[in-house]
Amino acid sequence: MIAPLEKKPDEVPPAEADSDLEEAEEDGAPEAQGAGGEGKKKKKKKKPKKKKLQQTEPPTIGLSKLFPDGTYPEGELQDYKDDNAYRTTSEEKRYQERMEMEDPETTYNNIRRGAEVHRQVRQYVRKIIKPGMRMIDIADAIENGTRTLVEENGLESGVGFPTGLSLNHCAAHYSPNPGDTLVLGEKDVLKVDIGVHVKGRILDSAFTLTFDPTYETLLEAVKAATDTGVREAGIDVRLGELAGYIQETMESYEVEVNGKMLPVKPIENLSGHSIKPYQIHGSKSVLLVKNDDQTKMEEGEYFAIETFGSTGRGKVIEQGECSHYARMVDAPHVPLRLTSAKSLLKSINKNFGTLPFCRRYLERAGESKYLLALNHLVSQGIVQDYPPLCDVRGSMTAQFEHTILLRPTRKEVVSRGVDY
């Protein structure tokens, strides 16, 4: 290493001299000239550094303000295995990804924006959800945060589906209807299923909360099963085999309840699924019990890897008042005899398209006295209803879920966060 040259006190390197000159030009003429031509120069005031914008609690700052360059965080990356391991370093696949990122129709930025909204909203609600809260207030906190952060804009961006807040033996598809007075209890096991969409790309991710340590092992089992599903998923993986890996992980756990050991059972008639634009359930299903489905996962597909575990029989039935609905993608063109049904369908098309909605959302859109019309649309096969799905009373169920993207080079777990 070369030692630095010593400077004489009066010597000023050119760069520093230029700097001083610039300061003088900015601040005006020197105050006074001394005998040697030296003058005191005003010191340039340092501008305070701008603080990086931070999200508030509750979240009120739209994501575009936090990421002004429009680039959103990448999810967790996992390499493909076996015959697809080459993809990680393939120049051809890397080029393909660059092209997809630049295409507004295929860019990964939309799903990543939805994922970051999901992470920030759930970070907040995990702090505030406590026994004694009304379920409808929990739903409002989640959905208001989602709408604000994603900067809701019609069918361009918004809530992806009604917030699932299923309790205890109810595994899925419960969201509070208007007037619901149900309160979260200290012994409850709560599934929180949140959806966000940007230009139809739906981010679907869920977690479970419990305030009673009795069921912590149940949550651990289901989280582990979901992580197994995420790890083993990939291009060319057969769906029936993937289900077997999930089943094996979940069934390796037991839960002790009142001195009795209960096996954790995967719920056999619930599944993960592929996700298409504006369509939460695509054509492919990832069951939780090994089966003979030879269908393969393919490059470019989005999947919700979600698993449900139960201390009950491991099978659900439809039970309770319905809250979830969605217009069918291939809805039949049938004459509607009720004027109110025609009007309601027009409102559904305008506000939701084929995205799932609930009765609270209809009222938010200005609808009232719509139940007869809604039931008529269901009976005509235009709208599908999705009642709550429940195991046997007295059992407990848990859910964890991630959205993954099968990119050409790697698998991206877009919804991964520090929490799960």
Secondary structure in CASP SS format (residue, H / E / C, confidence):
PFRMAT SS
TARGET T0000
AUTHOR 0000-0000-0000
METHOD secondary structure of the structure
MODEL  1
M C 1.00
I C 1.00
A C 1.00
P C 1.00
L C 1.00
E C 1.00
K C 1.00
K C 1.00
P C 1.00
D C 1.00
E C 1.00
V C 1.00
P C 1.00
P H 1.00
A H 1.00
E H 1.00
A H 1.00
D H 1.00
S H 1.00
D H 1.00
L H 1.00
E H 1.00
E H 1.00
A H 1.00
E H 1.00
E H 1.00
D H 1.00
G C 1.00
A C 1.00
P C 1.00
E C 1.00
A C 1.00
Q E 1.00
G C 1.00
A C 1.00
G C 1.00
G C 1.00
E C 1.00
G E 1.00
K C 1.00
K C 1.00
K C 1.00
K C 1.00
K C 1.00
K C 1.00
K C 1.00
K C 1.00
P C 1.00
K C 1.00
K C 1.00
K C 1.00
K C 1.00
L C 1.00
Q C 1.00
Q C 1.00
T C 1.00
E C 1.00
P C 1.00
P C 1.00
T C 1.00
I C 1.00
G C 1.00
L H 1.00
S H 1.00
K H 1.00
L H 1.00
F C 1.00
P C 1.00
D C 1.00
G C 1.00
T C 1.00
Y C 1.00
P C 1.00
E C 1.00
G C 1.00
E E 1.00
L E 1.00
Q E 1.00
D E 1.00
Y C 1.00
K C 1.00
D H 1.00
D H 1.00
N H 1.00
A H 1.00
Y H 1.00
R H 1.00
T H 1.00
T H 1.00
S C 1.00
E H 1.00
E H 1.00
K H 1.00
R H 1.00
Y H 1.00
Q H 1.00
E H 1.00
R H 1.00
M H 1.00
E H 1.00
M H 1.00
E H 1.00
D C 1.00
P C 1.00
E C 1.00
T C 1.00
T C 1.00
Y C 1.00
N H 1.00
N H 1.00
I H 1.00
R H 1.00
R H 1.00
G H 1.00
A H 1.00
E H 1.00
V H 1.00
H H 1.00
R H 1.00
Q H 1.00
V H 1.00
R H 1.00
Q H 1.00
Y H 1.00
V H 1.00
R H 1.00
K H 1.00
I H 1.00
I C 1.00
K C 1.00
P C 1.00
G C 1.00
M C 1.00
R E 1.00
M H 1.00
I H 1.00
D H 1.00
I H 1.00
A H 1.00
D H 1.00
A H 1.00
I H 1.00
E H 1.00
N H 1.00
G H 1.00
T H 1.00
R H 1.00
T H 1.00
L H 1.00
V C 1.00
E C 1.00
E C 1.00
N E 1.00
G C 1.00
L C 1.00
E C 1.00
S E 1.00
G E 1.00
V E 1.00
G E 1.00
F E 1.00
P E 1.00
T E 1.00
G E 1.00
L C 1.00
S C 1.00
L E 1.00
N C 1.00
H C 1.00
C E 1.00
A E 1.00
A E 1.00
H C 1.00
Y C 1.00
S C 1.00
P C 1.00
N C 1.00
P C 1.00
G C 1.00
D C 1.00
T C 1.00
L C 1.00
V E 1.00
L C 1.00
G C 1.00
E C 1.00
K C 1.00
D C 1.00
V E 1.00
L E 1.00
K E 1.00
V E 1.00
D E 1.00
I E 1.00
G E 1.00
V E 1.00
H E 1.00
V E 1.00
K C 1.00
G C 1.00
R E 1.00
I E 1.00
L E 1.00
D E 1.00
S E 1.00
A E 1.00
F E 1.00
T E 1.00
L E 1.00
T E 1.00
F C 1.00
D C 1.00
P H 1.00
T H 1.00
Y H 1.00
E H 1.00
T H 1.00
L H 1.00
L H 1.00
E H 1.00
A H 1.00
V H 1.00
K H 1.00
A H 1.00
A H 1.00
T H 1.00
D H 1.00
T H 1.00
G H 1.00
V H 1.00
R H 1.00
E H 1.00
A C 1.00
G C 1.00
I C 1.00
D C 1.00
V C 1.00
R E 1.00
L H 1.00
G H 1.00
E H 1.00
L H 1.00
A H 1.00
G H 1.00
Y H 1.00
I H 1.00
Q H 1.00
E H 1.00
T H 1.00
M H 1.00
E C 1.00
S C 1.00
Y C 1.00
E E 1.00
V E 1.00
E E 1.00
V E 1.00
N C 1.00
G C 1.00
K E 1.00
M E 1.00
L E 1.00
P E 1.00
V C 1.00
K E 1.00
P E 1.00
I C 1.00
E C 1.00
N C 1.00
L C 1.00
S E 1.00
G E 1.00
H E 1.00
S E 1.00
I E 1.00
K E 1.00
P C 1.00
Y C 1.00
Q E 1.00
I C 1.00
H C 1.00
G C 1.00
S C 1.00
K C 1.00
S E 1.00
V E 1.00
L E 1.00
L C 1.00
V C 1.00
K C 1.00
N C 1.00
D C 1.00
D C 1.00
Q C 1.00
T C 1.00
K E 1.00
M C 1.00
E C 1.00
E C 1.00
G C 1.00
E C 1.00
Y E 1.00
F E 1.00
A E 1.00
I E 1.00
E E 1.00
T E 1.00
F E 1.00
G E 1.00
S E 1.00
T C 1.00
G C 1.00
R C 1.00
G C 1.00
K C 1.00
V C 1.00
I E 1.00
E E 1.00
Q C 1.00
G C 1.00
E C 1.00
C C 1.00
S C 1.00
H E 1.00
Y E 1.00
A E 1.00
R E 1.00
M C 1.00
V C 1.00
D C 1.00
A C 1.00
P C 1.00
H C 1.00
V C 1.00
P C 1.00
L C 1.00
R C 1.00
L C 1.00
T H 1.00
S H 1.00
A H 1.00
K H 1.00
S H 1.00
L H 1.00
L H 1.00
K H 1.00
S H 1.00
I H 1.00
N H 1.00
K H 1.00
N H 1.00
F C 1.00
G C 1.00
T C 1.00
L C 1.00
P C 1.00
F E 1.00
C E 1.00
R H 1.00
R H 1.00
Y H 1.00
L H 1.00
E H 1.00
R H 1.00
A C 1.00
G C 1.00
E C 1.00
S C 1.00
K C 1.00
Y C 1.00
L H 1.00
L H 1.00
A H 1.00
L H 1.00
N H 1.00
H H 1.00
L H 1.00
V H 1.00
S H 1.00
Q C 1.00
G C 1.00
I C 1.00
V E 1.00
Q E 1.00
D E 1.00
Y E 1.00
P C 1.00
P C 1.00
L E 1.00
C E 1.00
D C 1.00
V C 1.00
R C 1.00
G C 1.00
S C 1.00
M C 1.00
T E 1.00
A E 1.00
Q E 1.00
F E 1.00
E E 1.00
H E 1.00
T E 1.00
I E 1.00
L E 1.00
L E 1.00
R C 1.00
P C 1.00
T C 1.00
R E 1.00
K E 1.00
E E 1.00
V E 1.00
V C 1.00
S C 1.00
R C 1.00
G C 1.00
V C 1.00
D C 1.00
Y C 1.00
END
